[in-house]
Amino acid sequence: MKQSITFPLFALLLLSAPAYAGHDDADLSRVRIPALQKGTQVLWKFGKGVVFTNGENKATLYGHILQRFDMISGDIAQNTNNFAVKEARIGVKASIAHETKLKLILDGANTTSVKDAWIEQRLWHNEDMSLAVRAGQQKPLFGREQTGSSTKREFTDASLASGTFSGQRSRGVNLILGAMDKRLHVFAGAFNSTIAKGTRLSGQGEDSSNTDVKLNFGFGATLDSDNKGGLSRMSYAAGDLKRSKDLRWSIGAGVWIGNEGTGVDSQSVSVNLSAVVKTHGIHGMVDAFYRTAEEDGGTADASAKGFTIQGSYVTESMWTFGARYSWVDIDDDAGVNPLISVKSHSSGGTSLTSNGSASEITIMGGKFFNGRKHKVLFDFTFQNVDPDSGSSVDNLLLKVSHLIVL
């Protein structure tokens, strides 16, 4: 019986909320929902979702739509113009007595898929430190740019390097140690599949079970200047929308140990170094990667490296401008099995699939209407793909995106 009211309840909340859109914090106490536990308060705030609070327990229902127009031209076989709904997501997150957290996000933009589905349980804490375990489908916290939500980007898409070496969700478990007043976070986890979106291995990615006995392992840490959020891998958000009066910074490092037995038995090691600064509307970020892989019993290595460096400025009137440079280089030994190598991430244009280098220079602009919860962004990307064997390719990518979070 409880399952039968779930969708009608969710629909009621979404339909009721717009009636209060003229208020910053809409009090939904006049909405009578008998199924709610006594003492539960209901609040809707634009960009924050519908929030249920009962003592130390809190649950939030929310969703967002991300639309984008892409125009791609250059040395590709066919120039394209395309309107797309990139993301159409609904989700629920909850905190229970400050001990248990959960997050569930579904995306129906193309085919319905589960993005996040995890539960985090605090195991131990004192005044200075805490230890928690997060289990389920999640972002394994490797890299910097891709650990943040897609709603918190300043560019219309992930960069070339971070999209190649990180960004893949996986099912597994992560131990998270917090210390130094939540300024230091240390991670150690085990997962089904690799973190690299550029992998050629089969059976990878979200919604994937482990098809062999081997697991992947991730380790890392971040140190932040403060605990106000938006810096570390736990909650990274691009841009300095708050126009911080102080210099805020974060540094981080991570190691990913890949073990795969699907298609080809292989091992890989990836290393990431990253840093972020924010002050007076200025934001800078660098994300650097190195990866090497080899087959069991093999002698030929597949190696690749890359980095992203970006900067932006947010005005007092919430206009934003910025630039980004991202580069990937593939340098595999002769005779290496291509399955253990990577190909460069590309959200349009051309991917690098063999030895050589690829680079993207992106110029960005946009407007925040309600912080990160309602924004229009546009960027121009000059893409060059230069394989060691073959002709160099140059493309121009224009992207315009519109995001709104309920």
C-alpha positions in Angstrom: 0.0 0.0 0.0 2.9 2.4 0.8 4.2 1.9 -2.7 0.9 2.9 -4.3 1.1 6.5 -2.9 4.7 7.1 -3.8 4.3 8.6 -7.3 1.0 10.5 -6.5 2.8 12.1 -3.5 5.8 13.1 -5.6 3.5 14.5 -8.3 1.5 16.5 -5.7 4.6 18.1 -4.3 5.9 19.1 -7.7 2.6 20.5 -8.8 2.0 22.4 -5.5 5.5 24.0 -5.4 5.0 26.4 -8.4 2.1 28.0 -6.7 4.5 29.5 -4.2 7.2 30.5 -6.7 6.8 34.1 -5.7 8.3 33.5 -2.3 12.0 32.7 -1.5 11.0 30.1 1.1 7.5 28.7 0.3 5.8 27.3 3.4 3.8 24.3 2.3 2.1 23.8 5.7 -1.3 24.4 4.0 -0.7 21.3 1.8 -2.4 18.5 3.8 -0.7 15.1 3.4 -2.1 12.8 6.0 0.5 10.1 5.3 3.3 12.4 6.8 4.5 11.7 10.3 3.3 14.1 12.9 5.6 17.0 13.4 7.0 16.9 9.8 7.6 20.3 8.2 7.5 20.8 4.4 9.3 23.6 2.6 9.9 24.3 -1.0 12.7 26.6 -2.2 13.6 27.2 -5.8 16.7 25.3 -6.6 16.6 23.3 -3.4 13.6 21.0 -4.0 10.9 20.0 -1.6 12.4 19.5 1.9 10.8 17.4 4.6 12.2 18.0 8.1 11.3 16.1 11.3 13.6 16.6 14.2 17.1 15.4 13.2 15.8 13.7 10.1 15.7 15.5 6.7 14.7 14.3 3.2 14.7 16.3 -0.1 13.0 15.6 -3.4 14.5 17.5 -6.3 15.1 17.4 -10.1 16.7 19.3 -12.9 16.6 19.6 -16.7 19.7 20.4 -18.8 19.2 21.3 -22.4 21.9 21.9 -24.9 22.5 23.0 -28.5 25.6 21.8 -30.3 27.1 23.0 -33.6 30.1 21.1 -34.7 32.1 21.9 -37.9 35.6 21.3 -39.3 37.4 18.3 -40.6 34.8 15.8 -39.4 32.9 13.8 -42.1 29.6 15.6 -41.5 28.9 19.0 -39.8 26.1 18.8 -37.2 23.5 21.1 -35.6 21.6 19.4 -32.8 19.2 20.3 -29.9 19.3 17.8 -27.1 18.0 17.2 -23.6 21.3 16.1 -22.0 19.9 15.4 -18.5 16.4 15.0 -17.1 16.9 13.9 -13.6 14.9 13.4 -10.4 16.4 12.5 -7.1 16.0 12.1 -3.4 18.6 12.6 -0.7 18.2 12.2 3.0 20.0 12.5 6.3 18.9 10.4 9.3 19.9 11.6 12.8 23.2 12.9 11.4 24.4 9.2 11.2 23.0 7.9 7.9 22.8 9.6 4.5 21.5 8.3 1.2 21.2 9.6 -2.4 19.2 8.3 -5.4 19.2 9.9 -8.8 17.5 8.7 -11.9 18.0 10.1 -15.4 15.4 9.8 -18.1 17.0 12.0 -20.8 17.6 9.1 -23.2 16.9 5.7 -21.6 16.1 5.6 -17.9 19.2 4.9 -15.9 20.4 5.0 -12.3 23.1 7.6 -11.7 23.6 7.6 -8.0 22.3 5.0 -5.6 24.3 4.9 -2.4 24.0 4.9 1.4 26.6 6.5 3.7 26.8 5.4 7.3 28.9 7.1 9.9 30.9 4.5 11.8 32.7 6.6 14.4 33.3 10.2 15.3 34.6 12.6 17.9 35.2 16.4 18.1 38.0 16.3 15.6 37.5 13.3 13.3 34.9 11.1 11.7 34.9 7.8 9.8 32.1 6.8 7.4 31.5 4.1 4.8 29.6 4.9 1.5 28.3 1.8 -0.4 26.4 1.6 -3.7 26.7 3.2 -7.1 28.7 6.5 -6.8 31.4 8.7 -8.1 34.6 7.1 -6.6 36.2 10.5 -5.8 39.1 10.3 -8.2 40.1 13.5 -10.0 38.7 16.9 -9.2 36.5 18.3 -12.0 34.3 15.2 -12.4 33.6 14.7 -8.7 31.3 17.7 -8.7 27.7 17.6 -9.9 27.1 18.4 -13.6 24.8 21.2 -12.2 27.9 22.9 -10.7 30.0 23.3 -13.9 30.9 26.6 -15.4 31.6 25.1 -18.8 28.9 23.3 -20.8 30.7 19.9 -20.6 33.5 18.1 -18.9 37.0 18.8 -20.1 39.0 16.6 -22.5 41.4 15.3 -19.9 39.0 14.7 -17.0 36.5 13.0 -19.3 39.3 10.6 -20.5 40.8 9.6 -17.2 38.0 10.0 -14.7 34.2 10.6 -14.4 32.9 7.0 -14.6 30.5 6.0 -11.8 30.9 2.5 -10.4 29.4 0.2 -7.8 31.4 -0.4 -4.7 32.3 0.9 -1.3 34.4 3.9 -0.1 35.8 4.6 3.4 35.9 8.3 4.1 37.9 9.8 6.9 37.2 13.4 7.8 39.6 15.4 10.0 40.9 18.9 10.8 37.4 20.4 11.2 36.3 18.7 7.9 39.2 20.4 6.0 41.0 17.1 5.4 39.3 14.1 3.6 41.0 10.8 3.0 39.4 8.1 0.8 40.0 4.3 0.3 37.6 2.2 -1.8 37.0 -0.9 -3.8 34.8 -0.9 -7.0 33.5 -3.1 -9.8 35.0 -1.2 -12.8 37.5 1.4 -13.8 37.1 5.2 -13.3 38.3 6.2 -16.8 35.5 7.1 -19.2 38.1 6.7 -22.0 38.6 3.0 -21.4 38.1 0.5 -24.2 37.5 -2.4 -21.8 34.1 -4.1 -21.9 31.7 -4.3 -18.9 32.5 -0.8 -17.7 30.4 2.0 -16.2 27.4 2.6 -14.1 24.6 0.0 -13.8 27.3 -2.6 -14.4 27.9 -5.7 -12.3 31.4 -7.1 -11.9 31.9 -9.9 -14.5 35.1 -11.2 -13.0 36.6 -11.8 -9.6 38.9 -8.7 -9.8 38.1 -5.4 -8.2 39.4 -1.9 -8.7 40.9 0.2 -5.9 41.0 3.9 -5.3 42.9 6.0 -2.8 43.1 9.7 -2.3 43.0 12.8 -0.1 42.1 16.5 -0.3 43.1 19.3 2.0 41.0 22.5 2.0 41.6 26.0 3.4 38.2 25.9 5.1 35.1 23.8 5.6 32.6 26.0 3.8 32.2 23.5 0.9 32.7 23.8 -2.9 36.4 23.0 -2.8 37.1 19.3 -2.0 36.2 16.2 -3.9 33.2 15.8 -1.5 31.4 18.8 -3.0 33.5 20.5 -5.7 31.7 23.4 -7.5 33.4 25.4 -10.3 33.3 29.2 -10.1 33.4 31.7 -7.2 29.8 32.8 -7.1 30.1 34.0 -3.5 33.0 36.2 -4.5 35.0 35.1 -1.5 36.8 37.9 0.3 39.5 35.5 1.5 41.8 33.3 -0.6 40.2 29.8 -0.6 42.2 26.9 -1.8 42.3 23.1 -2.0 44.9 20.5 -3.0 44.4 16.8 -3.7 46.0 13.6 -4.9 44.7 10.2 -5.9 45.8 6.8 -7.1 43.6 4.3 -9.0 44.6 0.7 -9.3 42.7 -1.1 -12.0 42.3 -4.9 -12.3 40.3 -6.2 -15.2 39.5 -9.7 -16.4 36.8 -9.0 -18.9 38.0 -9.4 -22.5 41.7 -9.2 -21.5 43.4 -9.7 -18.1 45.2 -6.5 -17.3 46.3 -4.1 -14.6 46.5 -0.3 -14.6 47.7 2.5 -12.4 46.4 6.0 -12.7 47.6 9.0 -10.7 45.9 12.4 -10.2 47.1 15.7 -8.8 44.7 18.7 -8.5 44.4 22.1 -7.0 41.7 24.8 -6.8 41.7 28.5 -5.8 38.8 30.9 -5.3 38.9 34.6 -4.3 36.9 37.8 -5.2 35.0 36.1 -8.0 38.1 34.5 -9.5 38.3 30.7 -9.8 41.2 28.6 -11.0 41.5 24.8 -11.3 44.1 22.3 -12.5 43.5 18.6 -12.9 46.5 16.4 -14.0 46.5 12.7 -14.8 49.0 9.9 -15.7 48.0 6.3 -16.5 49.9 3.1 -17.4 48.5 -0.4 -18.1 49.8 -3.8 -19.1 48.4 -7.3 -19.8 49.1 -10.2 -17.4 52.3 -11.7 -18.5 52.8 -9.0 -21.2 55.7 -6.6 -21.7 54.1 -3.9 -23.8 52.8 -0.9 -21.8 49.9 1.4 -22.7 50.5 4.8 -21.3 48.7 8.1 -21.4 48.7 11.5 -19.7 46.8 14.7 -19.7 45.8 17.8 -17.8 43.2 20.6 -17.6 43.8 24.1 -16.5 40.9 26.6 -16.4 40.1 30.0 -15.0 37.0 32.1 -14.7 35.6 35.3 -13.2 32.1 36.0 -11.9 30.9 39.6 -11.7 28.7 41.1 -9.0 25.8 40.9 -11.4 26.4 37.1 -11.9 27.8 37.2 -15.4 30.7 34.7 -15.8 33.6 34.5 -18.3 36.4 32.1 -18.5 38.8 30.0 -20.5 40.1 26.4 -20.4 42.9 24.4 -22.0 42.9 20.6 -21.9 45.4 18.2 -23.4 45.7 14.4 -23.7 48.7 12.4 -25.0 48.7 8.7 -25.8 52.1 6.9 -26.0 51.5 3.1 -26.2 54.4 0.6 -26.8 54.5 -1.1 -30.2 52.3 -4.3 -30.2 50.3 -3.3 -27.2 46.7 -4.7 -27.0 44.5 -1.7 -27.8 41.9 -2.9 -25.3 44.0 -1.9 -22.4 44.6 1.6 -23.8 42.3 4.7 -23.7 40.8 6.9 -26.3 40.3 10.6 -25.7 36.9 11.8 -24.4 35.0 13.9 -26.9 31.5 15.3 -26.4 31.6 16.2 -30.1 34.1 16.4 -32.9 36.9 13.8 -33.1 38.4 11.3 -30.5 42.1 10.4 -30.4 42.2 6.6 -30.7 45.9 5.9 -31.3 49.3 7.3 -30.4 49.4 11.1 -30.6 47.9 14.1 -28.9 44.6 16.0 -28.7 44.0 19.4 -27.3 41.0 21.7 -26.7 41.0 25.5 -26.1 37.6 26.7 -24.8 36.3 30.2 -24.3 33.2 30.4 -22.0 30.6 32.9 -21.0 27.2 32.9 -19.3 24.7 34.2 -16.8 23.6 32.9 -13.4 20.0 33.8 -12.7 19.7 32.0 -9.4 23.2 30.8 -8.6 24.0 27.5 -10.1 20.3 26.4 -10.0 19.3 28.4 -13.1 21.9 29.4 -15.6 22.7 29.8 -19.3 26.2 29.0 -20.5 27.9 29.1 -23.9 31.3 28.2 -25.1 33.5 27.9 -28.2 36.0 25.1 -28.4 38.9 24.8 -30.8 39.7 21.1 -31.0 42.9 19.7 -32.5 43.6 15.9 -32.8 47.0 15.0 -34.1 47.8 11.3 -34.3 51.3 10.2 -34.9 50.2 8.2 -37.9 47.7 10.1 -40.0 46.5 13.7 -40.7 45.8 16.3 -38.1 42.2 17.2 -37.5 40.8 20.6 -36.5 37.2 21.2 -35.4 35.1 24.0 -34.0 32.5 23.2 -31.4 29.8 25.7 -30.3 27.6 24.7 -27.3 24.8 26.6 -25.5 23.3 25.0 -22.4 20.3 25.9 -20.2 20.0 24.4 -16.8 17.2 24.7 -14.2 17.0 22.9 -10.9 13.6 22.7 -9.2 
